[in-house]
Every structure is written in structure tokens, then in C-alpha cells.
Amino acid sequence: MNQRVTRRKKYRIVNLKKFISFIISVFIIAIILVFIFVKNNEAYSSTYKEDYNEIIVGEGDTLWNIAVKNMPDKYDVRKMVYEIMEFNQMENAYIYPGDLIKIPIKHNPKS
């Protein structure tokens, strides 16, 4: 039987200072890339740039009623309720007296 023996190639560091500086450079670049990607994961939204009114919820108020009172003419109430919920980062439409909610200001489209 003829067995083939493979030897691993051995590497030798010729200049230790250059090797260490290379490793440090690669490490720093990796850290910078991680910070760049982590920082870019922030979600930016136009809701932060919109004007809004703050309303304190009264007894018997619903999001639907508040949306009807604060929406422009010929605007879909369902869309306004959805936008109020998104603007306030609400998971459901439950509101209670004394709650402070922000209503995005919608302008009538020019005809």
C-alpha cells in the first residue's frame, strides 16, 4: 500500500512589527465597519419632521372621533386613524381619558 503523506505548509513571521500593525489595522477597520452598520440601522421617518398638535384625551373620546375632528376635508378617516397610531407608536387603538396623543397636522391638498 502506497500512502500519500501531505504536510501542512508552515508559515514563519519575518517581521513581527509589520505583522502586528497589520493585525491591528484589520481589527480597527472591522470595528469601524461594525459601528457604521450599527449606526445606519436607525430608522428615520418623516413623522419626526411633521408638525403636530397635542391633544389630551377626554371622557368618551375615541381615535375615530379625534381623527374626524383633526383631518382635512376629503381625507380618509381610516388613514388618519392609522397615521395617528403610527405617529404615537401605538400598538392598538385603545386610549384613555388623560392620555396625551400627538395628531399629525395634515394640510388640504391644493386643488
C-alpha positions, -999 to 999 in steps of 0.1 A, spaced: 0 0 0 12 33 -10 0 61 13 4 97 4 15 119 33 6 156 30 24 181 50 10 213 61 28 243 49 44 262 78 44 299 79 70 320 96 66 356 106 96 375 92 88 410 106 68 409 138 62 447 139 47 447 104 25 417 113 12 432 145 5 465 128 -14 446 100 -35 427 126 -43 460 145 -52 477 112 -76 449 102 -91 450 137 -96 488 136 -112 486 102 -135 459 113 -146 479 144 -152 510 122 -174 489 98 -194 475 126 -201 510 140 -211 523 106 -236 495 101 -250 497 136 -254 535 133 -272 531 100 -298 507 114 -316 536 130 -350 542 114 -356 577 102 -391 587 94 -409 617 81 -431 617 112 -403 634 131 -403 662 107 -441 667 107 -459 693 127 -484 680 152 -509 691 178 -510 676 212 -544 666 225 -554 654 259 -580 626 256 -613 634 272 -641 612 286 -658 594 257 -631 603 231 -621 576 205 -593 577 180 -620 578 153 -637 609 167 -603 626 172 -593 618 136 -626 632 123 -621 664 142 -585 669 131 -584 657 95 -586 679 63 -616 678 40 -620 647 18 -594 627 38 -600 591 46 -608 587 83 -592 552 84 -560 566 70 -560 594 96 -565 569 125 -537 548 111 -514 578 109 -522 589 145 -514 554 157 -481 553 138 -472 588 149 -477 578 185 -462 543 181 -494 528 194 -499 490 191 -537 493 194 -564 519 193 -572 520 230 -570 554 245 -580 566 280 -591 599 295 -560 619 304 -538 603 277 -517 628 257 -516 620 220 -500 638 191 -520 644 160 -500 650 128 -512 682 110 -525 674 76 -530 702 51 -557 703 24 -542 693 -10 -542 722 -34 -570 719 -59 
